């Protein structure tokens, strides 16, 4: 059973400059709330309460100012500063003490998941005790992603940004691993890009017959906010749904309250913390 998660919120955000020269990418708003709320909320929805957030060097204070230690949401948040981006598997080396002997989830801090039935799909894999799980999503432009090729429901190949492939199944930024992930990550060698690659890590599990994939179909959405265009399209998506339904996506306090991790007193504290804003107006409806 996975009860711990790492959120990767470091990196340089070069494709979002000049904005990211002044502010961390994961603190830029998607509609009315910071990007970091979205991956954090997904993991809270499947019941995870213990987090390690990996942040860019000297940016820890920016995150603690916003999220603190997680008490306001009934969760526990620790932070780790990353000297420089060295690839996704580095998260497991940096988080070795946090992981300890447990299984762990990892989500990229710029990935957003949304859709009916999605939580059920993800929760079903949360019980992992051995091996690794990935979640794939069909895309029009597989050349921009890591891709899996599947034959008879078995992963036969993993390719990072393929020049040519028959598959359109991209590997999303959500992963579940057993505790062997730390040792596997330590043994990885940097690629030609100078970084350790997530596909190399996943291949270690695949070659041992321990890698499985779940497929996010038409009922779900996976949104990557890697570029300025992606940011604004995602903001429009969130805005449209929230204004049509009157319900918030990624409201951390609402998830915590529904899970009975916090009380309505915590909601009042959050309203005072945020001050007069659209998000606070929504929180008032929860009281």
Secondary structure, DSSP 8 states (H G I E B T S, - for coil): ---EEEEEE-S--GGGTTGGGTS-GGGSEETTEETHHHHHHHHHHTT--EEEEEEETT-HHHHHHHHTTSGGGT-EEEEEEESS---TTHHHHHTHHHHTTS-EEEEETTEEEEETTHHHHHHHHTT--SSEEEEEEE-S-GGGSEEEEEETTEEEEEEES-SS-S--EEEEEEEEE-TTHHHHHHT----TTSS--HHHHHHHHHHTT-EEEEEE-TTEEEEE--SHHHHHHHHHHHHHHHHHHS--SS-HHHHHHHTTSS-HHHHHHHHHHH-SSHHHHHHHTT-
